[in-house]
Amino acid sequence: MLLTTLTMIAFAANSVLNRSALEGGGIDPLSFVFIRVAAGVAVLLILVFARREAALIKGAFDPSATVGLLAYMLGFSFAYKSLDTGLGALILFGGVQITMFLGAVLAGRKPLALQWVGAGVAFSGLAVLLAPSGAAPSVGGMALMGIAAIGWGIYSLQGAKAKHPLIATCANFAAALPVIIVAWVVMETGPMSVTGAALAVVSGGVTSALGYALWYQVLPQLQTATAAVAQLSVPLIAALGGFVVLGETVTVAFAVSSALVLGGIGISVWAANRG
Protein backbone atom coordinates (compact mmCIF):
# COMPACT_ATOMS: atom_id res chain seq x y z
CA MET A 1 0.00 0.00 0.00
CA LEU A 2 2.91 2.35 0.70
CA LEU A 3 4.38 1.77 -2.77
CA THR A 4 0.94 2.23 -4.32
CA THR A 5 0.51 5.52 -2.45
CA LEU A 6 3.91 6.77 -3.64
CA THR A 7 2.95 5.85 -7.20
CA MET A 8 -0.35 7.73 -6.96
CA ILE A 9 1.52 10.82 -5.72
CA ALA A 10 3.86 10.57 -8.71
CA PHE A 11 0.87 10.36 -11.08
CA ALA A 12 -0.72 13.41 -9.48
CA ALA A 13 2.56 15.31 -9.70
CA ASN A 14 2.57 14.73 -13.47
CA SER A 15 -0.79 16.51 -13.73
CA VAL A 16 0.47 19.47 -11.70
CA LEU A 17 3.76 19.70 -13.62
CA ASN A 18 2.09 19.47 -17.03
CA ARG A 19 -0.64 21.97 -16.23
CA SER A 20 1.87 24.35 -14.63
CA ALA A 21 4.16 24.23 -17.68
CA LEU A 22 1.35 24.87 -20.17
CA GLU A 23 -0.55 27.49 -18.17
CA GLY A 24 2.32 29.95 -18.17
CA GLY A 25 2.78 29.60 -21.93
CA GLY A 26 6.38 28.56 -21.44
CA ILE A 27 6.09 25.47 -23.60
CA ASP A 28 3.65 23.86 -26.06
CA PRO A 29 2.10 20.41 -25.40
CA LEU A 30 4.08 18.51 -28.02
CA SER A 31 7.42 19.94 -26.91
CA PHE A 32 6.51 19.05 -23.32
CA VAL A 33 5.84 15.44 -24.36
CA PHE A 34 9.08 15.29 -26.37
CA ILE A 35 11.23 16.46 -23.45
CA ARG A 36 9.25 14.36 -20.98
CA VAL A 37 9.78 11.12 -22.91
CA ALA A 38 13.42 11.91 -23.75
CA ALA A 39 14.22 12.63 -20.09
CA GLY A 40 12.44 9.44 -19.10
CA VAL A 41 14.47 7.38 -21.56
CA ALA A 42 17.73 8.93 -20.32
CA VAL A 43 17.02 8.21 -16.65
CA LEU A 44 15.76 4.68 -17.32
CA LEU A 45 18.77 3.80 -19.49
CA ILE A 46 21.15 5.00 -16.79
CA LEU A 47 19.43 2.78 -14.24
CA VAL A 48 19.27 -0.24 -16.57
CA PHE A 49 22.96 0.05 -17.53
CA ALA A 50 23.91 0.55 -13.88
CA ARG A 51 22.21 -2.77 -13.13
CA ARG A 52 23.88 -4.38 -16.17
CA GLU A 53 20.55 -5.44 -17.62
CA ALA A 54 20.68 -3.63 -20.98
CA ALA A 55 20.65 -6.92 -22.91
CA LEU A 56 17.12 -7.59 -21.65
CA ILE A 57 15.57 -4.41 -23.11
CA LYS A 58 14.97 -5.78 -26.61
CA GLY A 59 12.99 -8.76 -25.32
CA ALA A 60 10.86 -6.54 -23.08
CA PHE A 61 9.35 -4.48 -25.92
CA ASP A 62 5.53 -4.59 -25.82
CA PRO A 63 3.77 -2.97 -28.84
CA SER A 64 0.43 -2.70 -27.03
CA ALA A 65 2.00 -1.00 -24.03
CA THR A 66 3.93 1.39 -26.28
CA VAL A 67 0.81 2.41 -28.21
CA GLY A 68 -1.02 2.88 -24.92
CA LEU A 69 1.83 5.02 -23.60
CA LEU A 70 1.81 7.22 -26.71
CA ALA A 71 -1.97 7.70 -26.56
CA TYR A 72 -1.71 8.62 -22.91
CA MET A 73 1.25 10.99 -23.24
CA LEU A 74 -0.13 12.95 -26.20
CA GLY A 75 -3.76 13.06 -25.08
CA PHE A 76 -2.76 13.99 -21.54
CA SER A 77 -0.51 16.87 -22.53
CA PHE A 78 -2.83 18.45 -25.12
CA ALA A 79 -5.88 18.08 -22.84
CA TYR A 80 -4.22 20.19 -20.16
CA LYS A 81 -4.28 23.20 -22.43
CA SER A 82 -7.94 23.63 -21.49
CA LEU A 83 -8.63 21.59 -18.32
CA ASP A 84 -7.86 22.35 -14.69
CA THR A 85 -5.48 20.00 -12.90
CA GLY A 86 -8.00 18.16 -10.73
CA LEU A 87 -10.69 17.92 -13.40
CA GLY A 88 -8.25 16.53 -15.96
CA ALA A 89 -6.99 13.93 -13.51
CA LEU A 90 -10.53 12.92 -12.55
CA ILE A 91 -11.56 12.39 -16.19
CA LEU A 92 -8.32 10.50 -16.85
CA PHE A 93 -8.58 8.03 -14.01
CA GLY A 94 -12.34 7.68 -14.28
CA GLY A 95 -11.74 6.48 -17.83
CA VAL A 96 -8.84 4.31 -16.68
CA GLN A 97 -11.15 2.63 -14.18
CA ILE A 98 -13.61 1.68 -16.92
CA THR A 99 -10.84 0.45 -19.25
CA MET A 100 -9.20 -1.72 -16.60
CA PHE A 101 -12.48 -3.18 -15.38
CA LEU A 102 -13.39 -4.15 -18.94
CA GLY A 103 -9.91 -5.60 -19.40
CA ALA A 104 -10.31 -7.71 -16.25
CA VAL A 105 -13.70 -9.01 -17.39
CA LEU A 106 -12.44 -9.86 -20.89
CA ALA A 107 -9.48 -11.71 -19.36
CA GLY A 108 -11.82 -13.80 -17.23
CA ARG A 109 -10.86 -12.12 -13.93
CA LYS A 110 -14.32 -10.98 -12.90
CA PRO A 111 -14.35 -8.38 -10.08
CA LEU A 112 -16.23 -9.24 -6.89
CA ALA A 113 -19.72 -7.85 -6.38
CA LEU A 114 -18.54 -5.33 -3.77
CA GLN A 115 -15.75 -4.22 -6.11
CA TRP A 116 -18.41 -3.36 -8.69
CA VAL A 117 -20.26 -1.43 -5.97
CA GLY A 118 -17.09 0.43 -5.04
CA ALA A 119 -16.39 1.20 -8.66
CA GLY A 120 -19.93 2.46 -9.11
CA VAL A 121 -19.72 4.74 -6.08
CA ALA A 122 -16.34 6.08 -7.18
CA PHE A 123 -17.51 6.62 -10.74
CA SER A 124 -20.61 8.47 -9.50
CA GLY A 125 -18.15 11.05 -8.21
CA LEU A 126 -17.08 11.63 -11.80
CA ALA A 127 -20.73 12.08 -12.81
CA VAL A 128 -21.24 14.67 -10.07
CA LEU A 129 -18.25 16.67 -11.22
CA LEU A 130 -19.20 16.56 -14.89
CA ALA A 131 -22.88 17.43 -14.36
CA PRO A 132 -23.95 20.45 -16.45
CA SER A 133 -23.12 23.78 -14.83
CA GLY A 134 -22.66 27.40 -15.77
CA ALA A 135 -18.97 26.85 -16.49
CA ALA A 136 -18.86 23.68 -18.55
CA PRO A 137 -15.37 22.23 -19.15
CA SER A 138 -13.91 22.06 -22.65
CA VAL A 139 -15.44 19.22 -24.70
CA GLY A 140 -12.26 18.93 -26.76
CA GLY A 141 -10.13 18.77 -23.64
CA MET A 142 -12.34 16.07 -22.14
CA ALA A 143 -12.21 14.03 -25.36
CA LEU A 144 -8.41 14.20 -25.44
CA MET A 145 -8.23 13.15 -21.80
CA GLY A 146 -10.59 10.28 -22.62
CA ILE A 147 -8.10 9.07 -25.23
CA ALA A 148 -5.34 9.38 -22.64
CA ALA A 149 -7.43 7.33 -20.21
CA ILE A 150 -7.85 4.44 -22.65
CA GLY A 151 -4.12 4.56 -23.39
CA TRP A 152 -3.16 4.49 -19.73
CA GLY A 153 -5.63 1.69 -19.03
CA ILE A 154 -4.04 -0.44 -21.74
CA TYR A 155 -0.56 0.45 -20.48
CA SER A 156 -1.52 -0.61 -16.94
CA LEU A 157 -3.17 -3.86 -18.05
CA GLN A 158 0.00 -4.80 -19.95
CA GLY A 159 2.14 -3.78 -16.99
CA ALA A 160 0.54 -6.46 -14.83
CA LYS A 161 2.29 -9.02 -17.07
CA ALA A 162 5.76 -7.45 -16.91
CA LYS A 163 8.45 -9.74 -15.49
CA HIS A 164 11.06 -6.98 -15.15
CA PRO A 165 9.30 -3.67 -14.29
CA LEU A 166 12.25 -1.30 -14.80
CA ILE A 167 13.32 -2.93 -18.07
CA ALA A 168 9.77 -3.03 -19.42
CA THR A 169 9.29 0.66 -18.63
CA CYS A 170 12.59 1.52 -20.32
CA ALA A 171 11.68 -0.51 -23.43
CA ASN A 172 8.27 1.17 -23.73
CA PHE A 173 9.70 4.68 -23.35
CA ALA A 174 12.51 3.97 -25.81
CA ALA A 175 10.05 2.63 -28.40
CA ALA A 176 7.75 5.65 -27.99
CA LEU A 177 10.53 8.23 -28.35
CA PRO A 178 11.10 7.94 -32.17
CA VAL A 179 7.38 8.48 -32.80
CA ILE A 180 7.39 11.58 -30.60
CA ILE A 181 10.50 12.91 -32.34
CA VAL A 182 8.90 12.54 -35.78
CA ALA A 183 5.74 14.31 -34.59
CA TRP A 184 7.81 17.08 -33.00
CA VAL A 185 9.79 17.64 -36.20
CA VAL A 186 6.79 17.52 -38.56
CA MET A 187 4.24 19.47 -36.53
CA GLU A 188 4.39 23.16 -35.72
CA THR A 189 5.58 23.95 -32.20
CA GLY A 190 5.90 27.18 -30.25
CA PRO A 191 8.66 28.85 -28.23
CA MET A 192 10.09 27.03 -25.24
CA SER A 193 11.08 28.65 -21.94
CA VAL A 194 13.69 27.31 -19.55
CA THR A 195 11.02 26.87 -16.88
CA GLY A 196 8.73 24.89 -19.19
CA ALA A 197 11.58 22.64 -20.30
CA ALA A 198 12.71 22.10 -16.70
CA LEU A 199 9.21 21.07 -15.63
CA ALA A 200 9.09 18.60 -18.54
CA VAL A 201 12.46 17.13 -17.48
CA VAL A 202 11.24 16.60 -13.91
CA SER A 203 8.00 15.08 -15.18
CA GLY A 204 9.84 12.71 -17.50
CA GLY A 205 12.89 11.81 -15.48
CA VAL A 206 11.36 11.56 -12.01
CA THR A 207 7.56 11.32 -11.75
CA SER A 208 7.16 9.41 -15.05
CA ALA A 209 10.25 7.20 -15.44
CA LEU A 210 10.58 6.26 -11.79
CA GLY A 211 6.85 6.46 -11.07
CA TYR A 212 5.91 4.15 -13.95
CA ALA A 213 8.66 1.66 -13.11
CA LEU A 214 7.30 1.59 -9.56
CA TRP A 215 3.76 1.12 -10.91
CA TYR A 216 4.88 -1.86 -12.99
CA GLN A 217 6.48 -3.24 -9.81
CA VAL A 218 3.24 -2.86 -7.83
CA LEU A 219 0.73 -4.01 -10.48
CA PRO A 220 1.40 -7.79 -10.30
CA GLN A 221 0.67 -7.62 -6.56
CA LEU A 222 -2.72 -5.96 -7.02
CA GLN A 223 -5.95 -7.28 -8.46
CA THR A 224 -6.81 -5.47 -11.68
CA ALA A 225 -10.03 -4.11 -10.22
CA THR A 226 -8.24 -2.85 -7.10
CA ALA A 227 -5.54 -1.17 -9.18
CA ALA A 228 -8.22 0.51 -11.30
CA VAL A 229 -10.13 1.94 -8.36
CA ALA A 230 -7.00 2.91 -6.41
CA GLN A 231 -5.99 5.28 -9.20
CA LEU A 232 -9.09 7.36 -8.55
CA SER A 233 -7.25 8.82 -5.56
CA VAL A 234 -4.98 10.66 -8.00
CA PRO A 235 -7.48 13.45 -8.89
CA LEU A 236 -7.78 14.40 -5.23
CA ILE A 237 -4.02 14.66 -4.84
CA ALA A 238 -3.76 16.51 -8.16
CA ALA A 239 -6.54 18.94 -7.20
CA LEU A 240 -4.74 19.71 -3.95
CA GLY A 241 -1.55 20.32 -5.92
CA GLY A 242 -3.42 22.58 -8.36
CA PHE A 243 -4.88 24.51 -5.44
CA VAL A 244 -1.54 24.95 -3.65
CA VAL A 245 0.77 25.47 -6.64
CA LEU A 246 -1.47 27.07 -9.26
CA GLY A 247 -4.16 28.73 -7.15
CA GLU A 248 -6.96 26.76 -8.81
CA THR A 249 -10.38 26.75 -7.14
CA VAL A 250 -11.72 23.70 -5.31
CA THR A 251 -15.51 23.78 -5.77
CA VAL A 252 -18.30 22.20 -3.72
CA ALA A 253 -18.98 19.81 -6.60
CA PHE A 254 -15.38 18.68 -6.52
CA ALA A 255 -15.53 18.17 -2.74
CA VAL A 256 -18.65 15.99 -3.07
CA SER A 257 -17.07 14.15 -5.97
CA SER A 258 -13.92 13.54 -3.95
CA ALA A 259 -15.88 12.07 -1.04
CA LEU A 260 -17.63 9.64 -3.39
CA VAL A 261 -14.36 8.67 -5.06
CA LEU A 262 -12.60 7.98 -1.76
CA GLY A 263 -15.59 6.05 -0.46
CA GLY A 264 -15.68 3.92 -3.59
CA ILE A 265 -11.96 3.20 -3.32
CA GLY A 266 -12.41 2.15 0.31
CA ILE A 267 -15.24 -0.25 -0.56
CA SER A 268 -13.34 -1.80 -3.45
CA VAL A 269 -10.08 -2.30 -1.55
CA TRP A 270 -11.95 -3.73 1.45
CA ALA A 271 -13.80 -6.15 -0.81
CA ALA A 272 -10.55 -7.25 -2.46
CA ASN A 273 -8.94 -7.93 0.93
CA ARG A 274 -11.97 -9.94 2.06
CA GLY A 275 -11.98 -11.92 -1.19
C-alpha positions as CSV (number, residue, x, y, z in Angstrom):
1,M,0.0,0.0,0.0
2,L,2.9,2.4,0.7
3,L,4.4,1.8,-2.8
4,T,0.9,2.2,-4.3
5,T,0.5,5.5,-2.4
6,L,3.9,6.8,-3.6
7,T,2.9,5.8,-7.2
8,M,-0.4,7.7,-7.0
9,I,1.5,10.8,-5.7
10,A,3.9,10.6,-8.7
11,F,0.9,10.4,-11.1
12,A,-0.7,13.4,-9.5
13,A,2.6,15.3,-9.7
14,N,2.6,14.7,-13.5
15,S,-0.8,16.5,-13.7
16,V,0.5,19.5,-11.7
17,L,3.8,19.7,-13.6
18,N,2.1,19.5,-17.0
19,R,-0.6,22.0,-16.2
20,S,1.9,24.4,-14.6
21,A,4.2,24.2,-17.7
22,L,1.3,24.9,-20.2
23,E,-0.5,27.5,-18.2
24,G,2.3,30.0,-18.2
25,G,2.8,29.6,-21.9
26,G,6.4,28.6,-21.4
27,I,6.1,25.5,-23.6
28,D,3.7,23.9,-26.1
29,P,2.1,20.4,-25.4
30,L,4.1,18.5,-28.0
31,S,7.4,19.9,-26.9
32,F,6.5,19.1,-23.3
33,V,5.8,15.4,-24.4
34,F,9.1,15.3,-26.4
35,I,11.2,16.5,-23.5
36,R,9.3,14.4,-21.0
37,V,9.8,11.1,-22.9
38,A,13.4,11.9,-23.7
39,A,14.2,12.6,-20.1
40,G,12.4,9.4,-19.1
41,V,14.5,7.4,-21.6
42,A,17.7,8.9,-20.3
43,V,17.0,8.2,-16.6
44,L,15.8,4.7,-17.3
45,L,18.8,3.8,-19.5
46,I,21.2,5.0,-16.8
47,L,19.4,2.8,-14.2
48,V,19.3,-0.2,-16.6
49,F,23.0,0.0,-17.5
50,A,23.9,0.5,-13.9
51,R,22.2,-2.8,-13.1
52,R,23.9,-4.4,-16.2
53,E,20.5,-5.4,-17.6
54,A,20.7,-3.6,-21.0
55,A,20.7,-6.9,-22.9
56,L,17.1,-7.6,-21.7
57,I,15.6,-4.4,-23.1
58,K,15.0,-5.8,-26.6
59,G,13.0,-8.8,-25.3
60,A,10.9,-6.5,-23.1
61,F,9.3,-4.5,-25.9
62,D,5.5,-4.6,-25.8
63,P,3.8,-3.0,-28.8
64,S,0.4,-2.7,-27.0
65,A,2.0,-1.0,-24.0
66,T,3.9,1.4,-26.3
67,V,0.8,2.4,-28.2
68,G,-1.0,2.9,-24.9
69,L,1.8,5.0,-23.6
70,L,1.8,7.2,-26.7
71,A,-2.0,7.7,-26.6
72,Y,-1.7,8.6,-22.9
73,M,1.3,11.0,-23.2
74,L,-0.1,12.9,-26.2
75,G,-3.8,13.1,-25.1
76,F,-2.8,14.0,-21.5
77,S,-0.5,16.9,-22.5
78,F,-2.8,18.4,-25.1
79,A,-5.9,18.1,-22.8
80,Y,-4.2,20.2,-20.2
81,K,-4.3,23.2,-22.4
82,S,-7.9,23.6,-21.5
83,L,-8.6,21.6,-18.3
84,D,-7.9,22.4,-14.7
85,T,-5.5,20.0,-12.9
86,G,-8.0,18.2,-10.7
87,L,-10.7,17.9,-13.4
88,G,-8.2,16.5,-16.0
89,A,-7.0,13.9,-13.5
90,L,-10.5,12.9,-12.6
91,I,-11.6,12.4,-16.2
92,L,-8.3,10.5,-16.8
93,F,-8.6,8.0,-14.0
94,G,-12.3,7.7,-14.3
95,G,-11.7,6.5,-17.8
96,V,-8.8,4.3,-16.7
97,Q,-11.1,2.6,-14.2
98,I,-13.6,1.7,-16.9
99,T,-10.8,0.4,-19.2
100,M,-9.2,-1.7,-16.6
101,F,-12.5,-3.2,-15.4
102,L,-13.4,-4.2,-18.9
103,G,-9.9,-5.6,-19.4
104,A,-10.3,-7.7,-16.3
105,V,-13.7,-9.0,-17.4
106,L,-12.4,-9.9,-20.9
107,A,-9.5,-11.7,-19.4
108,G,-11.8,-13.8,-17.2
109,R,-10.9,-12.1,-13.9
110,K,-14.3,-11.0,-12.9
111,P,-14.4,-8.4,-10.1
112,L,-16.2,-9.2,-6.9
113,A,-19.7,-7.8,-6.4
114,L,-18.5,-5.3,-3.8
115,Q,-15.7,-4.2,-6.1
116,W,-18.4,-3.4,-8.7
117,V,-20.3,-1.4,-6.0
118,G,-17.1,0.4,-5.0
119,A,-16.4,1.2,-8.7
120,G,-19.9,2.5,-9.1
121,V,-19.7,4.7,-6.1
122,A,-16.3,6.1,-7.2
123,F,-17.5,6.6,-10.7
124,S,-20.6,8.5,-9.5
125,G,-18.1,11.1,-8.2
126,L,-17.1,11.6,-11.8
127,A,-20.7,12.1,-12.8
128,V,-21.2,14.7,-10.1
129,L,-18.3,16.7,-11.2
130,L,-19.2,16.6,-14.9
131,A,-22.9,17.4,-14.4
132,P,-24.0,20.5,-16.5
133,S,-23.1,23.8,-14.8
134,G,-22.7,27.4,-15.8
135,A,-19.0,26.9,-16.5
136,A,-18.9,23.7,-18.5
137,P,-15.4,22.2,-19.2
138,S,-13.9,22.1,-22.7
139,V,-15.4,19.2,-24.7
140,G,-12.3,18.9,-26.8
141,G,-10.1,18.8,-23.6
142,M,-12.3,16.1,-22.1
143,A,-12.2,14.0,-25.4
144,L,-8.4,14.2,-25.4
145,M,-8.2,13.1,-21.8
146,G,-10.6,10.3,-22.6
147,I,-8.1,9.1,-25.2
148,A,-5.3,9.4,-22.6
149,A,-7.4,7.3,-20.2
150,I,-7.8,4.4,-22.6
151,G,-4.1,4.6,-23.4
152,W,-3.2,4.5,-19.7
153,G,-5.6,1.7,-19.0
154,I,-4.0,-0.4,-21.7
155,Y,-0.6,0.4,-20.5
156,S,-1.5,-0.6,-16.9
157,L,-3.2,-3.9,-18.0
158,Q,0.0,-4.8,-19.9
159,G,2.1,-3.8,-17.0
160,A,0.5,-6.5,-14.8
161,K,2.3,-9.0,-17.1
162,A,5.8,-7.4,-16.9
163,K,8.5,-9.7,-15.5
164,H,11.1,-7.0,-15.2
165,P,9.3,-3.7,-14.3
166,L,12.2,-1.3,-14.8
167,I,13.3,-2.9,-18.1
168,A,9.8,-3.0,-19.4
169,T,9.3,0.7,-18.6
170,C,12.6,1.5,-20.3
171,A,11.7,-0.5,-23.4
172,N,8.3,1.2,-23.7
173,F,9.7,4.7,-23.3
174,A,12.5,4.0,-25.8
175,A,10.0,2.6,-28.4
176,A,7.8,5.6,-28.0
177,L,10.5,8.2,-28.3
178,P,11.1,7.9,-32.2
179,V,7.4,8.5,-32.8
180,I,7.4,11.6,-30.6
181,I,10.5,12.9,-32.3
182,V,8.9,12.5,-35.8
183,A,5.7,14.3,-34.6
184,W,7.8,17.1,-33.0
185,V,9.8,17.6,-36.2
186,V,6.8,17.5,-38.6
187,M,4.2,19.5,-36.5
188,E,4.4,23.2,-35.7
189,T,5.6,24.0,-32.2
190,G,5.9,27.2,-30.3
191,P,8.7,28.8,-28.2
192,M,10.1,27.0,-25.2
193,S,11.1,28.7,-21.9
194,V,13.7,27.3,-19.5
195,T,11.0,26.9,-16.9
196,G,8.7,24.9,-19.2
197,A,11.6,22.6,-20.3
198,A,12.7,22.1,-16.7
199,L,9.2,21.1,-15.6
200,A,9.1,18.6,-18.5
201,V,12.5,17.1,-17.5
202,V,11.2,16.6,-13.9
203,S,8.0,15.1,-15.2
204,G,9.8,12.7,-17.5
205,G,12.9,11.8,-15.5
206,V,11.4,11.6,-12.0
207,T,7.6,11.3,-11.8
208,S,7.2,9.4,-15.0
209,A,10.3,7.2,-15.4
210,L,10.6,6.3,-11.8
211,G,6.8,6.5,-11.1
212,Y,5.9,4.2,-14.0
213,A,8.7,1.7,-13.1
214,L,7.3,1.6,-9.6
215,W,3.8,1.1,-10.9
216,Y,4.9,-1.9,-13.0
217,Q,6.5,-3.2,-9.8
218,V,3.2,-2.9,-7.8
219,L,0.7,-4.0,-10.5
220,P,1.4,-7.8,-10.3
221,Q,0.7,-7.6,-6.6
222,L,-2.7,-6.0,-7.0
223,Q,-6.0,-7.3,-8.5
224,T,-6.8,-5.5,-11.7
225,A,-10.0,-4.1,-10.2
226,T,-8.2,-2.8,-7.1
227,A,-5.5,-1.2,-9.2
228,A,-8.2,0.5,-11.3
229,V,-10.1,1.9,-8.4
230,A,-7.0,2.9,-6.4
231,Q,-6.0,5.3,-9.2
232,L,-9.1,7.4,-8.6
233,S,-7.3,8.8,-5.6
234,V,-5.0,10.7,-8.0
235,P,-7.5,13.4,-8.9
236,L,-7.8,14.4,-5.2
237,I,-4.0,14.7,-4.8
238,A,-3.8,16.5,-8.2
239,A,-6.5,18.9,-7.2
240,L,-4.7,19.7,-3.9
241,G,-1.6,20.3,-5.9
242,G,-3.4,22.6,-8.4
243,F,-4.9,24.5,-5.4
244,V,-1.5,24.9,-3.6
245,V,0.8,25.5,-6.6
246,L,-1.5,27.1,-9.3
247,G,-4.2,28.7,-7.2
248,E,-7.0,26.8,-8.8
249,T,-10.4,26.8,-7.1
250,V,-11.7,23.7,-5.3
251,T,-15.5,23.8,-5.8
252,V,-18.3,22.2,-3.7
253,A,-19.0,19.8,-6.6
254,F,-15.4,18.7,-6.5
255,A,-15.5,18.2,-2.7
256,V,-18.7,16.0,-3.1
257,S,-17.1,14.1,-6.0
258,S,-13.9,13.5,-3.9
259,A,-15.9,12.1,-1.0
260,L,-17.6,9.6,-3.4
261,V,-14.4,8.7,-5.1
262,L,-12.6,8.0,-1.8
263,G,-15.6,6.1,-0.5
264,G,-15.7,3.9,-3.6
265,I,-12.0,3.2,-3.3
266,G,-12.4,2.1,0.3
267,I,-15.2,-0.2,-0.6
268,S,-13.3,-1.8,-3.5
269,V,-10.1,-2.3,-1.5
270,W,-12.0,-3.7,1.5
271,A,-13.8,-6.1,-0.8
272,A,-10.5,-7.3,-2.5
273,N,-8.9,-7.9,0.9
274,R,-12.0,-9.9,2.1
275,G,-12.0,-11.9,-1.2
